[in-house]
């Protein structure tokens, strides 16, 4: 049976599904994809109906963002509304960049985790390992850096909105994001060199 075929998870409510995804249950993400892809695809097609962009690109980007955000933060969400918000924000991003896709080559490798894209088992295992490493690096960030990063990069929120949600200024939020981005980049560099993670790389959470 396909790993994304309907299963007993089809009877799980959204709250249970989110909890399972956050615990690392990949079958739960398959169920999220199966459950919400049709409505999200309709939304993406409607938003991009006058655009040359492929709604499939928006969906892939949105599912990747949702997976990363769900694994990186632990806060209550209204799943369907939250997923729709991500699709809307990603579609707006595409419409603002008429000649460029937001899905970069590294992201496309990670998208083998999305149920519609099944690859060679060895490649999928490597991508899953990279995904775990990225999620781990995000999870080690100080809380405000982590929230700022997730809300900007994975939920697609404008920085001024992120700042308002954190109760701080836009310049202070940019500072949080700079430190978070630098830490994630350094973590990736150390993985590529086969070096262990360093404690304290994330720096202060003050902003």
N, C-alpha and C positions, 0 to 999 in steps of 0.2 A: 504494500500500500504506500502511496506517496506520502512523504512527511507532512504534506499540507492538505491531505484529504480530510473530509469532515470526520471528527472524532468526538469523544465524550466532552471535549472542551467546547463544543458547539452549544452545550447547555450552561456553560459558565457565564455569569454576568460580567459586565465590564470591569467592575471593581476587582473581581477574582482574576480576570485575565491580566489586568495591569500588575497585580501582585505577583503572578507567575512570571511575567516577562521580567520584572525587576529581580526575580530570584534566579534568572538565567534559563528559564524553560523556553527553549526555542520553538517548541510546538505551539506555545501560547502566542508567539508572534505570528506564526503561520495562521492561526485562527483569527487574530486581529486583521491580518491582510485579507483573508477569505471573507470575513464579515463586513468589512468597510470599504474594500476596493471598489465595488460597483457604484456606491453613492459618491465616493470621492472622485471617481473617474468622470461621472456625470458633471460634478461641480467643476472639475478642471476643464472639461470640454466647453462648458458654458462660459467660463471666465476667459478662455482663449479662442472663442469662436471667430473673432475678427483678426486673429494673430496667426502668423505662419508657424508658431511654435507647436511642437508635438506635446499634447497633454500627457503622454506617457513619460516624458522627461520630468515634468512637474511631479507626477505621482512617484516616480523612483526617488527623486530628491526628497519628497515629503515623507515617504516611508523610512528612508534612511535617517532623516532628522528625528522622526518620531521614535525610532528604535534607540538612537543615541540619547535622546532626552529622557526617555523612560528609564534607561539604565543608569543615567548620571544623577538624577535627582529623585527624591522620594517625597512627593507632595501630592495631595488629592487633586484629581482632575476629572472633569466631565469629558469622557473619552471622545465621544462623537463630535462634540462642539470643538474640542481641542484639536482633533485631527483636521476638521474643516478649516479651522483658523490657519493651521500650518499650510494647507493646500492653497488657501487664498493668498497668504503672504508669499509663498513661493511663486504663484502665478503672477503676482504684482512685480516681483523681482525680475521675472522673465520679460514682462511687458516693458519694464524700464530699461532693459538691456537687450535691444532688438537683435543684436548680432552675436550674442554670447549666451551660452548655457551656463548655469551655476553648477552643474554637475561636473566636477573635475575628474581626471583619470583615476586618482586614488579613491575617490568616492565610488566610482563605477566598479572598482574591485570589491569594495565592501558590499555592494549591492547584490553579490551572490548570496547574501543572507536573506534577501527578499524572496519569498516563495516562487515567484514567477521566473526567477533566474537561477536555474540549477546548473552547476558546472562539474568539472572533474573533482572527485572527492579530495584529492591532495590539495588542489587549489582552494577549495572551500574550507578545508581545515586550516590552511595558512591564513586565509582572510578572517576566519573566526578568531584565530589567535591574535591577529592584529586588532580586531575589534575589541577583544577583551583587554588588550593593553591600552588602547585609547580610552575606553570607558574607565579603566583603573586610574589612568593619569588624571582624567577629569574628576573622578571621585576623590582624589587626594588633594584637590585644590581647596583653599579656604572657602567657606560657604558662600560669601558674597561674590568672590571671583567665579565660582562654579555657577551660581544662579545667573550672573551677568552673561557668562559665556553661553549657557544653554538657552537663555531667553533671546539673545541676539542671533546665534548661529543656527540653533535647531528649531526654535519657534518663529524665527524671522521677524522679531519685533524691532522697531526703530530704537536707537540708543536712547533717545529722549524718553521713550516709554519705559525702557528698562530702568533708567535712572529714577523715574517717578515711582516705579514699583519697589525699588530698593530704598526709597526715601533719601536720595542723594542727588548731587548735581550731575549734569551731563559730562563736564570735564573729569569729575571724580570717577564716573562710570567708565570713561575711556581709559583711565588709569588702571582700573580693575581689569578691563579687557586686555590691555597691553601686557599686564603681568601674567594673566591666564594664558594668553597666546604664547608668550615667551616660554612659560613653563612646559606647555604641551609640546612646543617645538624642540625644546631641550630634551624632553623625555623621549621623543621619537629619535633624535640624533643619537642618544645613548643606546637605545635599542639597536639601531643600525650598526653601531660599533661594538655591540656585545657587552656594554658596560652596565653595571647595576644602577638602579635608580638612586638618586641622592636625596637624603632627608633634608627638608627645609627649602627645596628649590622654589616653592610657590611664593615665598616671601610673606609680607604682611597682608592682612585682609582689610586694613583700615582704608577708608575712602569716604 
